Amino acid sequence: MAELIIDKKYRPVLPLRETEKAIKFIKDRFQGDLAESLRLQRVSAPLFVSAGSGINDDLNGSERKVSFKIKDGRLPAEVVFSLAKWKRLALADYKFRAGEGLYTDMNAIRPDEDSLDNIHSVYVDQWDWELIITGKQRNLAFLKKIVRRIYKAVRETELAVHKRYPRIRPVLPGRITFIHSEDLERACPGLTPRERENRAAQKYGAVFIMGIGAELRGGNSHDNRAPDYDDWTTPTADGRKGLNGDLFVWYPPLELALELSSMGIRVDRLALLKQLKIKNALGRKNLYWHKKLLNGRLPPTIGGGIGQSRLCMFFLRKLHIGEVHASVWPKDMAARCAKAGIRLL
């Protein structure tokens, strides 16, 4: 368990029942703004998928999936980690066209989360979204365009929360700053990736760090990425690599960079093969999902996930993510939070 941050001066702005009302307000408001901004339609999504299909995501490739056997003897099922690959299947099956997309509520269980703390939980809830693009839009400029739209929806929701609850004052800057992970490493060579994120978020207020997954000059990547959803190897116009990134905001109550979203332009055939080779995972070529992509039966897309509880925590200035969603917490953490007046749901 990572270090739990307890501020003895902390008092929640909203009491329990008002917090629940505010959570609904935030979710309703933000998803409406997001759908309108990106032309997204809400669809129903699975909580679990068949094991061995290649549809489930592998995140950084090391986490265990929650799985179970269905009684009638079918293939084992796995609770989803995210819906990055499932969404491309849905866009093809529902016959969406370029410029159209979908979003859905994604709920996941990540039992290997080893840093249960103020912002990490075994339970994950996010809006998963995916938008069909054209081949000409597979570039850094288009990625930035979409990031700016998402950030605009985040900032407008913060202003709406302030209007409804005047004690919660806006802190987000008017625009988001873009920085590549290679430049961040060069600027802060003696810091860890997490320390670099904190440094950048504190400096700019809101930052999108690009090129997550590719090897940097120092020999390591800024963070791990699975090889088969985001494109983290395609060269960009400035000579760097990667058409993906993570969106961070500076969070004063905890004095850290709070990641709100991970997103990117998805792999095409060439990027998939290249990244599978880098990760020594070429065997995945024979899985159902991967064969569909390699055979040109899935559309080119951009997509990502936006943390629902992370957003609510940020907008309501909560000290612990357990104040905005229900989960299971270590006994010592629950006891310390209760003593400090932090009500975990």
N, C-alpha and C positions, 0 to 999 in steps of 0.2 A: 504494500500500500504506500502510495506517495504521501508526502507531507500534507497534512490538513491545515489550512489557514484559518485561524480563529481571530477575529477582531473583537476585542472586548467592548468596543464602542458601537459595534454594529447593532442597529435596530431596523427590522424590515419596514419599508415604507408603507406597505399594505398588509393588513391582517389576513388571516387564512382564507376566509370566505371571499373577501374582496380580491385576493390574489387569484382565486379560481375564476372569478368573473373576468379579471384582467387577462388571464391566459386565453380564454375563449375570444375576447376582443382582439388580442394580438394575432392569434391564428387566423381568425376570420378576415381581418384587415389585410394582413400581409399576403396570404395566399391569393386573395382577390387582386391585389396590386401586381403580384408576380404573374398571374395568369394573363392579365390584361397586357402587361408590358411585353411578354414573350409569345403571346398568342398560344396559350396552353389550354388544353381541355383536361379536366379531371377524369381519371379512370380508376377502376378498381384494380388492386394489385394483390399478389399472393403473399401470405406470411411465410410459406415454405414452398420449396420446389423439389423435384426429383433429384436424388443424388446421382452423380455420374453423367449428368447432361451437359455440364460446362456452363449452365445458366447462372449458377450462384457465383458471387464474386469471391475473390481470395484475398482482398485487401492487400496486405504486404506479404501474403503467402505463407504465414506461419501460424495463424490463429486456428484453433479448433472450431468446427461448426457444431451447433446443437442439432443432433439428428435423432430420428426415431423410425421404427419399422411400422408400416401400416398393416393392420391385422389380416387383410385378405392376401398377403404375400407379395404385394407389388414391391418395386424397388424402394429402398429406404428413402426417407424424405429429410431435407435439411432446412432449418430455419434460415432465411436469407440474411446475408451480411449487409447487402444493399441491392439495388435493383438495376444497376448500370447495364447489365447485359439483357435482362428481361425486358427493359424498356425498348430496346431496339427491335426485339421480336414483336412486341406489342405494336409499335409504330408501323411495322411491315404488315402485320396481320390485320390491323384496323384500317390499312390503306391511307394513312396520313400522307400528305404531300410536303414538298420543300417549303419551309416557312411556317409549318404547323408543328405542334408538339403536344406533349402530355405532361401532367404532373400527378403525383399520387402520395398518399401517406405511407411511409415505410416505417415499420416497427421491427426491431432486431434484438437479438440477444448475443452478446459477445463475452463468453465466459472467460476468455484469456486476457481480458482487460486487467493489466497488472498495476494500474495507477489510479485506483479508486481514490478520488480526492474531491475537491470543490467543483471540478468541471467534468469529471469522468464517472461514468456509470456502466454497469453491466447492461442496462437497458438503453437502447438507442432509438430515438424517434426523429425523423427528418422528412422534409418534402423532397422526394426524388423527382427530378424533371428531366425531360429529354426533348430536343428540338431537331427536326430534320433540316439539314443544310445542303448546299450544293458543293461540288468539288472545289469551286473557286473560293468558297468561304473557309476552306481549311487553312487558315493563316492566323497570325498573331493579332492583326488588326481587328478581325472579326471576334476573336476571343475577348479582346479588351472591350469591344462594343457591348457584348452581352454582359460582361462583368459590371460595366457602368450602369446598365439597366437594372441589374439585380441590386446593386448598391443604392441606386435611387429609390427602389422600393423599400429597402431597409431604412433609409434615412427618413422617408415620408412616413413610415410606420412609427419611427421614434417621435416625430413631431405630433402624430396623432395621439400617441400615448401621453405626451406632455400636455396636450390640450385637454385630455380626459382626466389626467392626474397631474396637476400643475406642480406638485412637489418634485416630480421626476423631470429634471431639466435635461435638455438635449446636450450631448457631448460630441456627436459625430461631426467631422469636418465636411465642408461642402462637396469635396471631391475625393476620390480614392486615388492612392499612389500605386504605381506599378513598379516592381523591381524584380529582376531575375535572380534566382538563387545563386548563380555564379557571381553576380555583382555583389550580392550580400556576403558571400563567402570571402570575396576579395576585400571588401570594406571592413569585415570583422573576422580576420583569420584566426584569432585566438579563442573565439567563442564557439559554443556548441550550436547546432541548428535551433534549439529552443531559445537559447540566449539571443541569437540573431533575430528571431521572430519578435522577441520582446523589445529589442533595441529599435527595430524598424517600426513596430506598431506604436511604441511610445513616441517616437519622433514624428510620425505622420498622422496618427490617430486612426487611420484605416489604410490598409495596405494589401495588395494582391501580389503574392510571391509566386513567380512563374518557374516552370522547369522543374517540377517535383518528380523525382524518380531517376533522372539521368545522373550518371557519374560526374562529379565536379572535379575541378583541378586537383583538389586535395585527395582524390581517390575514392571518396564516398559520395553518396547522394544526399541531398538535403533531407529527404525522407523516402521511405520505401513505397513503391507502387507496384501493384500487380501488372503483369505484362499485357493483359488482354482487355482493358477498357480505355483508360486515358492514353493519349499519344504523348510520350515523354522523350522521343528520340528524333522526331522530324526537325531538321535544321530550320531556324527562323531567319528572317531577313537580316538580323543583326549578327549573324554568325553563331548564335547560341542554339540550344536545343530545347524542344518541349513546347507543346501547345496546351498546357494545363497549368493549374496552380491552386493555391489555397488563399481564402479571404480571411484576414485577421482584422480585429479592431482592438484598440487599447481599452482595457477594462480597469478603471481606477479602483473599484472596491477591492480587487485582488492584486492590483498592480502587475498585470500580465497581459500578454497577447491572447485574445480569445478567438479561436478559430470558429467562424460561423458557417463556412462553406468550403467544400472541395469540389472542383469541377474541371472540365476540359473538353477539347475536341477529341472525339473517340478515334480509336485505331482504325485505319483502313487495312487493306490486305498486306501492303508492304510493311507498314509499321507493326502489325501483329506478328508477322514472321520474324522481323528483326528483334522485337522485344521478347518473343518466346525463346529465340536463340540466346539472347543475353542472359535470360533467367534459366537456361537449361531446361526449358519446358516445351520443347517441340512436340512431345507426345500428345499435347492437348489438341494438335491439329485434327485429330480423329474424333473429337467430341462433337456432339450434335450442333451446339451453338457456333463453334469455331468453323466447322465445315460450311455452315450457312454463310458466314461472313466471307470465307475464302472463296466461295463459289459466287459471290456477288449478289446474294439474296437478302442482304440487310442494307438499309439506307445509311448514308453518311450522316452523322449526328454530332451534336454537342450536348453535354448534359452534366448533371452533378447532383449533389445533395446539399440541403440547407437545414441545419439543425433546428428543430422546433423548440426544444427545451433550451438550447443555447440562446436562441433569440429571446425567448421569454425571460430567461435569467438576466440577459443584458438589459432589456428594456425596463425590467422591474427592479434592477439593481440588487438582485439577490446575491448572497454570499456563497450559496451552495446550490448545485443543480437539483439536489433533492428537495428543494423548496418549490420546484415547479413541475416535477414529475415523480411518480411513485416507483420505487425500486427496492432492492434489498441491499443493506449496508452492513459493514462489519460492526459488531456490537460496541467496540470501543469508540468508533467514529460516531455512531448514533448517540452514545452517552455524552461524548464531548460536545456534540452539537446541541443536545437538549440542555445541557448545563449552560451553554452560551446563549440560549434563547433562539436557536436556529431550528425551526420546525420542519423536519423532514417528512414528506408525504409518504 
